[in-house]
């Protein structure tokens, strides 16, 4: 049932004219009244400019792209690729054709901001929404996300996930393009083990992120299969769920940034001075890990090997070049853009797993001795 301006007025205990003034911002309204109206708008999920059901179901020329951090190349590459498909080349005349206006929404990795942006895009009757990167593994947030995406889909918005797994309830999602983070993490660690490494530290990402869990599960699977967690075993445990004592000692969690990689590696070297390799949550974390290793007078890879994940553009230019796992970020973003525009048929079942490729470079080598 469509929520009307009158419904908002009744909820806020004001007149419809007052609601209109607050939403249009063209007349002074007391701060307490304004807050009451905006709270009613949020509570009722009122869609601006949509009092009639036919208008509420129509979509605009707007497409929202949600990213955790636009300054992070991981998200910037995907967002840029999606936007290139959304904007389209046009015909050179300056006239509007079938193009859409892409808006990049920077959530800062905050679940609340993610929901807020989705609400704002719903009010603008966005034609499509592309959500990039890993998801927060919190049941309450996942339920709120499922409900919000369902409302968007019901209003005609195409919802595409890029680089994140489908939600438990993903009926409202047109397509989910999920990277094979688990497989990539496993192959990266298998590479180090094949070189002869037996004591491998892991500078992991935030506990609550799906990307963290999947990459770390792949790493732990490879370590267990090689018998390198001698005081524990069995199936891979999710981060924070416990595991072998060795597994916990050789894993340090932090953010997906350089300083976190530095601090995590300092802690890993304190816990286990004999480690011969450090696997980082991503390439940016790997830069911090490499700096921490060098600051302690150790050489890469002669003393300690370093590996990253994502294959960001700088990975091949660091010295030595970084062994990492390549995710096809541009290709995935472009595909998400085409799906958002209705240019491409969704994958069977709406879910596609995008392979990860191991890129072996100079930052890893056999341990000395």
C-alpha positions as CSV (number, residue, x, y, z in Angstrom):
1,X,0.0,0.0,0.0
2,X,1.4,3.4,-1.0
3,X,2.2,5.8,1.8
4,X,0.9,9.3,1.2
5,X,1.9,12.7,2.4
6,X,-1.3,12.7,4.5
7,X,-0.1,9.5,6.2
8,X,3.2,11.2,7.1
9,X,1.3,14.2,8.4
10,X,-0.9,12.1,10.6
11,X,2.1,10.2,12.0
12,X,4.0,13.4,12.8
13,X,0.8,15.1,14.1
14,X,1.1,18.1,11.8
15,X,-0.7,19.3,8.7
16,X,0.1,18.1,5.2
17,X,1.2,21.7,4.4
18,X,3.8,21.4,7.2
19,X,5.1,18.1,5.8
20,X,5.4,19.7,2.4
21,X,7.3,22.7,3.8
22,X,9.8,20.4,5.6
23,X,10.4,18.2,2.5
24,X,10.7,21.1,0.1
25,X,12.8,23.2,2.4
26,X,11.1,26.4,1.2
27,X,9.6,27.7,4.4
28,X,11.0,28.0,8.0
29,X,9.8,25.2,10.3
30,X,10.7,24.7,14.0
31,X,13.5,22.3,14.5
32,X,11.5,20.0,16.7
33,X,8.7,19.9,14.1
34,X,11.1,19.2,11.3
35,X,12.7,16.3,13.2
36,X,9.2,14.8,13.9
37,X,8.3,15.0,10.2
38,X,11.6,13.5,9.1
39,X,11.2,10.7,11.6
40,X,7.7,9.9,10.3
41,X,9.1,9.9,6.8
42,X,11.7,7.3,7.8
43,X,9.3,5.2,9.8
44,X,6.8,5.0,7.0
45,X,9.4,4.8,4.1
46,X,7.6,7.6,2.4
47,X,8.7,8.0,-1.2
48,X,9.1,11.6,-2.2
49,X,7.1,12.8,-5.1
50,X,5.2,9.5,-5.1
51,X,1.7,10.0,-3.7
52,X,0.1,8.1,-6.5
53,X,0.7,4.4,-6.8
54,X,1.5,4.7,-10.5
55,X,4.2,7.3,-9.8
56,X,5.6,5.5,-6.8
57,X,6.2,2.4,-9.0
58,X,7.9,4.4,-11.8
59,X,11.7,4.8,-11.8
60,X,13.9,7.8,-12.5
61,X,17.1,8.1,-14.5
62,X,19.1,7.7,-11.3
63,X,21.3,4.7,-10.5
64,X,23.1,4.4,-7.1
65,X,26.4,2.7,-6.6
66,X,27.3,2.0,-3.0
67,X,30.9,1.7,-2.0
68,X,32.7,1.4,1.4
69,X,35.5,3.8,0.5
70,X,35.8,5.5,-2.9
71,X,39.4,6.3,-2.1
72,X,40.2,2.5,-2.0
73,X,41.1,1.3,-5.5
74,X,39.2,-1.9,-4.9
75,X,35.9,0.1,-4.8
76,X,37.0,2.8,-7.2
77,X,37.7,0.4,-10.0
78,X,34.4,-1.3,-9.7
79,X,32.4,1.9,-9.4
80,X,34.2,3.5,-12.3
81,X,33.6,0.4,-14.5
82,X,29.9,0.3,-13.6
83,X,29.5,4.0,-14.3
84,X,31.1,3.6,-17.7
85,X,28.3,1.2,-18.6
86,X,25.6,3.2,-16.9
87,X,26.5,6.5,-18.4
88,X,27.1,5.2,-21.9
89,X,29.0,6.9,-24.6
90,X,26.0,8.8,-25.9
91,X,25.8,10.0,-29.5
92,X,28.0,13.1,-29.1
93,X,25.1,15.5,-29.5
94,X,24.8,16.4,-25.8
95,X,21.2,15.2,-25.9
96,X,19.9,12.7,-23.3
97,X,19.4,9.2,-24.7
98,X,19.1,6.0,-22.9
99,X,21.8,6.9,-20.4
100,X,21.3,7.1,-16.6
101,X,22.8,9.3,-14.0
102,X,25.2,7.3,-11.8
103,X,25.6,8.5,-8.2
104,X,28.4,7.0,-6.1
105,X,27.4,6.7,-2.4
106,X,30.3,6.4,0.0
107,X,29.2,4.5,3.1
108,X,32.5,4.5,5.0
109,X,31.8,0.8,5.7
110,X,29.1,1.8,8.2
111,X,25.9,-0.4,8.1
112,X,23.7,2.5,9.1
113,X,24.9,4.7,6.2
114,X,24.3,1.8,3.8
115,X,20.7,1.7,4.9
116,X,20.4,5.4,4.8
117,X,21.6,5.6,1.2
118,X,19.2,2.9,0.2
119,X,16.4,4.8,1.7
120,X,17.4,8.0,-0.1
121,X,17.7,6.1,-3.4
122,X,14.2,4.6,-2.8
123,X,12.8,8.1,-2.3
124,X,14.4,9.2,-5.6
125,X,12.8,6.1,-7.3
126,X,16.2,4.9,-8.5
127,X,16.2,2.8,-11.6
128,X,18.9,0.5,-10.2
129,X,21.2,0.1,-7.2
130,X,24.6,-1.6,-7.3
131,X,26.1,-2.6,-4.0
132,X,29.8,-3.3,-4.1
133,X,32.2,-5.1,-1.7
134,X,31.7,-7.5,1.2
135,X,28.7,-7.4,3.5
136,X,28.4,-7.1,7.2
137,X,27.6,-10.4,8.9
138,X,25.1,-9.2,11.4
139,X,21.7,-10.9,11.4
140,X,19.8,-7.7,12.3
141,X,21.5,-5.7,9.6
142,X,21.0,-8.5,7.0
143,X,17.3,-8.6,7.9
144,X,17.1,-4.8,7.5
145,X,18.9,-5.0,4.2
146,X,16.6,-7.7,2.9
147,X,13.6,-5.7,3.8
148,X,15.0,-2.5,2.2
149,X,16.0,-4.2,-1.0
150,X,12.6,-5.9,-1.2
151,X,10.9,-2.4,-1.1
152,X,13.2,-1.1,-3.8
153,X,12.6,-4.1,-6.0
154,X,8.8,-3.8,-5.5
155,X,9.0,-0.2,-6.7
156,X,10.8,-1.4,-9.9
157,X,14.4,-0.8,-8.9
158,X,16.9,-3.4,-10.2
159,X,19.2,-4.5,-7.4
160,X,22.7,-5.9,-8.3
161,X,25.4,-7.1,-5.9
162,X,28.9,-6.8,-7.1
163,X,31.7,-8.5,-5.2
164,X,29.5,-9.6,-2.4
165,X,27.7,-12.9,-1.7
166,X,23.9,-13.0,-1.9
167,X,21.9,-12.2,1.2
168,X,20.2,-15.2,3.0
169,X,16.9,-13.8,1.6
170,X,17.9,-12.6,-1.9
171,X,14.6,-12.9,-3.8
172,X,14.6,-9.2,-4.5
173,X,18.2,-9.2,-6.0
174,X,18.4,-9.3,-9.7
175,X,22.0,-10.6,-9.7
176,X,24.8,-11.3,-7.2
177,X,28.3,-11.3,-8.7
178,X,30.4,-12.9,-5.9
179,X,34.2,-13.2,-6.0
180,X,35.7,-16.6,-5.2
181,X,37.5,-15.2,-2.1
182,X,37.6,-18.6,-0.4
183,X,39.2,-20.4,-3.4
184,X,41.7,-17.5,-3.9
185,X,42.7,-17.6,-0.3
186,X,43.3,-21.3,-0.4
187,X,45.4,-21.2,-3.5
188,X,47.5,-18.4,-2.2
189,X,48.4,-20.3,0.9
190,X,48.9,-23.5,-1.0
191,X,51.5,-21.6,-3.1
192,X,53.4,-20.6,0.0
193,X,53.3,-24.1,1.5
194,X,54.5,-25.5,-1.8
195,X,57.6,-23.3,-1.5
196,X,58.3,-24.8,1.9
197,X,56.8,-22.3,4.3
198,X,55.4,-23.8,7.5
199,X,55.0,-20.9,9.8
200,X,52.7,-18.4,8.1
201,X,51.1,-15.4,9.7
202,X,47.8,-13.8,8.5
203,X,47.0,-10.1,8.7
204,X,43.2,-10.4,8.5
205,X,40.5,-7.8,7.8
206,X,37.5,-6.9,10.1
207,X,35.8,-9.8,11.8
208,X,32.3,-8.9,10.7
209,X,32.9,-8.8,6.9
210,X,32.1,-11.6,4.6
211,X,35.2,-11.0,2.6
212,X,37.3,-11.4,5.7
213,X,35.7,-14.7,6.6
214,X,35.8,-16.2,3.1
215,X,39.5,-15.4,2.5
216,X,40.5,-16.5,6.0
217,X,38.6,-19.8,5.6
218,X,40.5,-20.5,2.4
219,X,43.8,-19.9,4.2
220,X,42.9,-22.1,7.1
221,X,41.7,-24.9,4.8
222,X,45.1,-25.0,3.2
223,X,47.0,-24.8,6.5
224,X,44.9,-27.6,8.0
225,X,45.2,-29.8,4.9
226,X,49.0,-29.5,5.2
227,X,48.8,-30.4,8.9
228,X,50.3,-27.1,10.0
229,X,47.7,-26.5,12.7
230,X,48.9,-29.5,14.8
231,X,47.0,-28.6,17.9
232,X,43.6,-28.5,16.2
233,X,41.8,-29.7,13.1
234,X,38.5,-30.2,11.4
235,X,36.4,-27.9,9.3
236,X,37.4,-24.3,9.0
237,X,36.0,-22.1,11.8
238,X,34.6,-18.6,11.1
239,X,36.7,-15.7,12.5
240,X,36.0,-15.4,16.2
241,X,34.5,-18.8,16.5
242,X,37.6,-20.3,17.9
243,X,40.0,-22.8,16.4
244,X,43.4,-24.3,17.2
245,X,45.7,-22.3,19.4
246,X,48.2,-22.1,16.5
247,X,45.6,-20.8,14.2
248,X,44.6,-18.0,16.7
249,X,48.2,-17.1,17.5
250,X,49.0,-16.7,13.8
251,X,45.9,-14.6,12.9
252,X,45.5,-10.9,13.7
253,X,42.5,-8.9,12.7
254,X,42.3,-5.2,11.7
255,X,41.0,-2.8,9.1
256,X,41.6,-3.0,5.3
257,X,44.3,-0.3,5.3
258,X,48.1,0.1,5.4
259,X,48.5,1.0,9.1
260,X,46.5,-2.0,10.1
261,X,48.8,-4.2,8.0
262,X,51.8,-2.7,9.8
263,X,50.4,-3.1,13.3
264,X,49.2,-6.7,12.6
265,X,52.6,-7.7,11.3
266,X,54.4,-6.2,14.3
267,X,52.1,-8.3,16.5
268,X,52.6,-11.4,14.4
269,X,56.4,-11.1,14.6
270,X,56.1,-10.6,18.4
271,X,53.9,-13.7,18.8
272,X,56.0,-15.8,16.5
273,X,59.5,-14.4,15.6
274,X,60.1,-17.4,13.4
275,X,57.3,-16.8,10.8
276,X,58.6,-17.0,7.3
277,X,55.6,-15.6,5.4
278,X,52.8,-13.1,6.0
279,X,49.5,-13.3,4.1
280,X,47.7,-10.0,4.1
281,X,43.9,-9.4,3.8
282,X,44.4,-7.3,0.7
283,X,47.2,-5.5,-1.2
284,X,47.0,-2.3,0.8
285,X,47.4,-4.3,4.0
286,X,50.3,-6.0,2.4
287,X,52.1,-2.7,1.9
288,X,51.9,-2.1,5.7
289,X,53.1,-5.6,6.4
290,X,56.1,-5.1,4.1
291,X,57.0,-1.8,5.9
292,X,56.8,-3.5,9.3
293,X,59.1,-6.3,8.1
294,X,61.7,-3.9,6.6
295,X,61.6,-1.7,9.8
296,X,62.8,-4.7,11.7
297,X,65.8,-5.2,9.4
298,X,64.3,-8.2,7.6
299,X,64.4,-8.7,3.8
300,X,61.5,-9.6,1.5
301,X,61.4,-12.4,0.4
302,X,64.7,-13.7,1.7
303,X,63.7,-13.5,5.4
304,X,59.9,-13.2,5.2
305,X,57.7,-13.6,2.2
306,X,54.6,-11.3,1.8
307,X,51.4,-11.9,-0.2
308,X,48.4,-9.8,-0.8
309,X,44.9,-10.1,-2.4
310,X,43.0,-8.2,-5.1
311,X,45.9,-7.4,-7.5
312,X,45.4,-3.6,-7.3
313,X,47.3,-1.5,-9.9
314,X,50.2,-0.7,-7.6
315,X,50.9,-4.4,-6.8
316,X,53.2,-5.0,-9.8
317,X,55.2,-1.8,-9.1
318,X,56.1,-2.3,-5.5
319,X,59.6,-3.7,-4.8
320,X,59.6,-6.6,-5.0
321,X,56.4,-7.0,-7.0
322,X,53.7,-8.4,-4.9
323,X,52.4,-12.0,-5.1
324,X,48.7,-11.7,-4.9
325,X,45.3,-13.0,-6.0
326,X,43.8,-11.2,-9.0
327,X,40.1,-10.3,-8.8
328,X,38.7,-9.0,-12.1
329,X,37.4,-5.8,-10.5
330,X,36.9,-3.8,-13.7
331,X,35.2,-6.7,-15.5
332,X,32.9,-7.4,-12.5
333,X,32.0,-3.7,-12.2
334,X,31.2,-3.4,-15.9
335,X,29.0,-6.5,-15.8
336,X,27.2,-5.1,-12.8
337,X,26.6,-1.8,-14.7
338,X,25.2,-3.7,-17.7
339,X,22.9,-5.7,-15.4
340,X,21.7,-2.5,-13.8
341,X,21.0,-1.0,-17.2
342,X,19.1,-4.1,-18.4
343,X,21.8,-4.7,-21.1
344,X,22.7,-8.2,-19.9
345,X,20.7,-11.2,-18.9
346,X,21.1,-12.1,-15.3
347,X,23.1,-15.4,-14.6
348,X,21.1,-18.6,-13.9
349,X,19.5,-18.4,-10.5
350,X,20.7,-14.8,-10.2
351,X,24.1,-15.8,-8.8
352,X,27.5,-16.0,-10.5
353,X,30.8,-16.9,-8.8
354,X,33.7,-14.9,-10.4
355,X,37.0,-16.8,-10.4
356,X,40.2,-15.5,-8.7
357,X,43.6,-15.9,-10.3
358,X,46.9,-16.5,-8.4
359,X,49.6,-14.0,-9.5
360,X,53.1,-15.2,-8.4
361,X,55.7,-12.4,-8.3
362,X,58.9,-11.5,-6.4
363,X,57.6,-11.0,-2.9
364,X,57.4,-14.7,-2.2
365,X,60.1,-17.3,-2.4
366,X,61.3,-20.4,-0.6
367,X,62.3,-19.8,3.1
368,X,66.0,-19.8,3.8
369,X,67.6,-22.9,5.3
